[in-house]
Amino acid sequence: MFVTTALAVLALSLVSAGEPWPFDITTISAPDGSISAKFVSVGATLTELWVLDKFGKARDVVLGYDDNTKLLTDPAHPVFNPIVGRYANRIKNGTFSIPITKDPQPPGPNVYHTPLNDADGQATLHGGTIGWDRRNWTVVSKSKSSVTYHHLDAADEGFPGDVSAFATHTVKDGGILETTVHATATHLTPIMLTQHIYWNLDAFQGSENILNHYLQVDASRVVELDGDFIPTGNFINVSGTAFDFRQAQTIDYRFGEAVGLCGPGCVGYDNCWIYDHDESSKPGLSLWSDVSGIRLDVTTSNPATQVFTAYWLGLEGIPRKKVHGGPSLNYSYWAGVAIEQEGYLDAINTPEWGVNQIYGPDRDYTWRSTYKFSTLT
């Protein structure tokens, strides 16, 4: 998706005027020094995350830019590490109804249409033309270890009603990052958020991609998709397939069967796994690398996770951060893996699932994920 001229002008004017917002950097650190992070106001975006490897050395384990204005202006728009909304992932035909129905047809009563910015004009992706990741959030409170941002989404991109969202990022002793989002709406509206973090636990020191990272997902089902990455309404049992990560496997362990799963000509994943367990202290997903010895365990309030192995970064020519060996080197194929804690993909057009993603004055929305880092022994 190409950024609008207005957004580009805004970003350049802010820089030329010396105005730091919305690219103001907030740094938070855990008291024990196990983890530190940097965020900017645009998208309430995580720009750096430093954790300790098995040698006791800190590595920045998330992809991104050295120049954070590119979060607004980069036409490639990889969605590096922001809060994504008002509705993450895809919406079939950019159309939904309230109450939800199968294949609603506009115009019609209570039928809404959002911008078509994906799948050659067949779907809405990550909230529309200018989603929450490219909106300017405001810092409302911060401390040495936590920052809270606020965003008011005023009935934009075709969605009904105003949504007020507070996102809080906190780091804690023991290598923990927690992100919570609480949202309220003035009218009935769909809300489904994610935090779109691209991980590389080696930070490009000793390896060039995430293919040899180990992945474990507590999920026996994957959402079945059509050619536009829209749910058919069915699920795929992962047993005996390239989707089976119930036991830890390297990400590329069945790449011979992962051709086209993330789009024509693409090798890898861009799929939605449905967790087998309800919210609990049990991690839904774990990721680790023998090279750095860094392990990530994710617990979440969400019932699903999208795993995107970022094949398309190899076509975009995005310079790596300096700490990742840039800017002379670019992020290449499978440079990172985006792990997105989310709700059921496009449930607002799949009523047979019985999943209610409509929120309003009498029903608030909460999103919560905890990322715990440790080292392999």
N, C-alpha and C positions, 0 to 999 in steps of 0.2 A: 504494500500500500504506500503510495507516495504522499508525503506530507503536503498540506496545503500551503500556498504562497503566504497566506496570512500567518501561519505558524512560523514559517521560516523568517519572515520579517520581524515577528515578535521576538524570536530567539536572538536574532542579530541586534535588534535595538536594545534588548536588555544587556547584552554583552558590551555594546559600544557605550552605553550609558553608565557602565560600571555597576549596574544593579545585579546583585548576586541571585536574588530570588527569580525563578524557581530552581536555580542550579546551586543554591546554598547547600553547603556540605555540613551535615551533622555527624559527628563521630561519637560512638558509644563503645564502652569497654567494660568487660566483666571485672569485678574487683580482684579476682585471682590471676588475671592476665591470660586466661585460657582462650579468649575469643574477643575480637573487636570488629566493628562494622562501621561503614559509612553509608549515609543515605542522602538523597537530594529530594527536594519538594516535588519536582515534576514526577508524577506517578507514584509518590511515596516510595521511590525506587532505591533498592539496595545496589550500591555501586562497587563496594569492596567488602569482602568478608575474610578476615585473617584468623586461621586456626593453626594449631601446632601439629606438625608431622611426627613420625616415630623417632626422628632425630632431635626433637625439641625445637625445630625451626618453624617459624610462622610462614604460611603460604596463603595467598589470596586465591580462594577456590571458586570464585564466580567470574564469568565472562563479563565484558563490558567495554567502556570507552575510557580513554584518558581525558577526552574532551566531552564533558557531560551534556553540552548543548546538542550533541548528536542524538540524544534521546528524543529530541523534537524534530531534528532536521534530516537524519539519515533516511534516504528513500528506501533502503533495504528493510528498515523497520523490523529488526529481529525480535523486538520486545524483550530487552535485557532487564530482567529482574524487578519489574514493577508490580503494583496491585492492578489487576485487570478486571474491568467491569464496564457497564453495569451487568453485562452477561458475558461470561468468558466462553471461549471456544466458539462453536458454530451454531447458527440458527438457520434452519432450512428455509430457503426462499426469502430470508429476511422477514418472515411473517409469523405471527402468533396471535392467538385470541385469548381473552379472559372472560369466562373460564376457558381452559385449554380444550381444543378440539383437534381432531386429526385432519391435517391438510386444510387449514382455514383459507378462504379465498377472499382477498380484498377486491373491491371495497365491501365492507359489511359491518354490522354492529359489533363493537368490541373487538374488531380486528385491527392489528397494528402492523406497521411496516417499517423496518429498519434498513439502513443503507447496505447495499450489496457490495461487499469489498473482498470477496473470496470466491474461489471455485468458478472463475470466469463469470461472475455475476449471478451465481446460484445460491449464495449464502452470505450471511453476516458473520464476521469474525471478530472476536474480542471487543465487542461493544460498539462496533461501527467505524465510521470514517475517522473519528477522533474519540477513542475510548478513554477510559480513566487513566491509562498508562501515559497519555499525552495531555493530561489535565494538570493544572497547577494546584497542588494541595498546600495547605497552610499548617505550619508548625503551631500547635496549641499548647504543648508542654514538652519539656525535655529535662533529663538529668544526665548524670555521667554514664548511666547504663540503659537509658530508655528514651524513646522519642515517640510522640503522638502527633499524627497529622489528621487534618479534617478536609473533606471535600464535599461540596454541595453540587449534586448533579441535578440541574433544574430542567426536568422534562425534555431532555435533549436526545438526539439521534433517533427520534421516533418512539421512544419509550414513554409511557404515561407516568405522570406524577413526579414529584421531586424526591430525591433520595439524599439523605444526609449520612455520610459515612465517616467513622473515626477508625484509623489504623494505628496500632501501637506495636512498635518493634522494641524488644527487650533482650539484652544479653545477660547471662547469668553464669555464676561459677560452674565449673565442670564442662565448659564448652557448649553452652546451650544458647540458641537463638529461638525466641518465641515471637510469632506475629499473630495478632488478633485483629479482626475487623468487626465492628458493630455498626449496623445500618438500620435506619428507619425510613419509612416512605409515607408520603402524604396521600397516595392513592394506590390501589392494587396495581402491582407491577412485578415482572419477573426480576429476580436478583440471583445471580450465581457468579461468584468471584473466584479468582485464583491468584496465587503469587507465582509469577512466571520466571523461576530462577534457573539459570543455566549453570550447571556444576561441572567443574573439572578438578578432581581432588588431588591431582598431581601438579596443577598450576603450571603445566608445560615444562616441568623439571624432571627429566628422565623418561618422558613419553610425550607424544604429540597429539593424542586423542583419548577418547574414553572407551575404546573398544575392549580393552582388557580390564576395565573396571568391573567388579562383580555387582550384580543387581539381584535383589530378592524382593518379591512382591507377594503379599498375602492375598492372592486373588485367583480364583479358579474360573473366572469369567471375564471376557473382554467384550465390549460393545461391538456388534457387527455393523460395518459401515458400507455405504454405497460408494460410488465413484467420486462423489463430492464430499466425502468424509462426514456424511449425515447418517445417523442411526437408521437401520431398517426396522427396528423394534425388537430384533432378536439379539441373543448373546451367543458367543462362541465359547465352548468349553475348551480350556487351554490344554487339557491333557493330550500329549503327543504332538503338540504344535510348537511353533517358534514363539508363542506367547507364554509358554510355561516357565515362569520364574519363581514358582513356589519354593523350589530349592535353588540356592544361589548358583548363578551361572555368569560367565563373562557375557557382556552385552552382545558380542558378536558370535555367540556359540552356535547359533543356527541362522547366520546371515544368508546362507544359501537359500533359505526359505523366506527371507524377509525382503525380497525384491518386490517393489511396488506397494508395500504396505503403507508407506508414507507418501505415496504419489507416483505418477508415471516416471519411470527411470530412477526412482529413489530406492536406496537400500537402507533399511533400518526401520524404525518405529515412529509412529505418530498416532498412538492409540490410547483408548480409555479402558483401564482395568477397574473392575468393581471389587472393592475389598470384601473379603469373606467375613470379617469380624465387624462388630459395631465399635463405636468410639470407645477406646479403653487406653490403658497404659501400654498396650502392646503396639510396637511399631507396625505400621502398614507396609512400609517400604524401607529397605536398607541398601546402601551403596557403599562400596569401599574399593580401595586400590592397594595392591601389594607394594607398589613403587613408593608412594608417600607414607603408606601405613595408616592413612586417614580413613576412618569409618564414619558414615552418616546414618543415623536412624531417625525416621520421620514418624511422628504420631500426629493425628489430625482429627478434627471433628467432621471431616468430609467423608462421603461414602465411596469416593472414586479418586483415581489419579491418572493424569495424562502423562505419558512418557514419550518425549520427542527427542530423537537422537541427532537432530540438527544436521542432517545431510546437506541441507540447502545452504548452510553457511559457506560451504566450499565454492559456491557460485557467486557469492556476494562481494568478495574482496574487502571485507571489514578488517582494518588493522587491529592486531592484538594490542592490549594494554602493554605499556613498557615492562611491567613486572612479569608479563607473559612472553617476553621476547620481542615485542613490537617496538616501534611501528613498522619496521621493515618486513616483518612477517605478518601474514593474515591468519585469521581464524579459518581453519580448513574444514573439510568434510569430517563430521563426527567430533568436532573440537570440544563439544560439551554435550551434556544431556540435560534438557529441560524437564523438570519434574514438577507437575502442576497439580496440587491438591484441589479437587473440585467436586461439584455435584455430578449427577447423571447428565451426560452430554445431550443437549437439546431435548431435555425432558418436557419442555414447554410445547413440543410438537409430537410427543410420544405418550399420549394419555394412557395407553395400555400398561405402562409401567406403574401407574398409580403414585407417581412422585410429585409432590406439591412444591413447586418453586415460585409460587406467587406470594408476595409479601405486601403488607399495607399497614394502615394505622393500628390494627389490632394484632399484627404479627411482625416482630422485628427479625432481622437476619443477623446471624453470627457465623463468622469464619475463624477457625483457629488451627494453627499448626506449630509444632515444636520440632526443631532440628537439633539433635544432640550429636556432638562430635566426640570421638574417642580415637585411640590409636590401637592398631593390631599388636598383639603380643607374640 
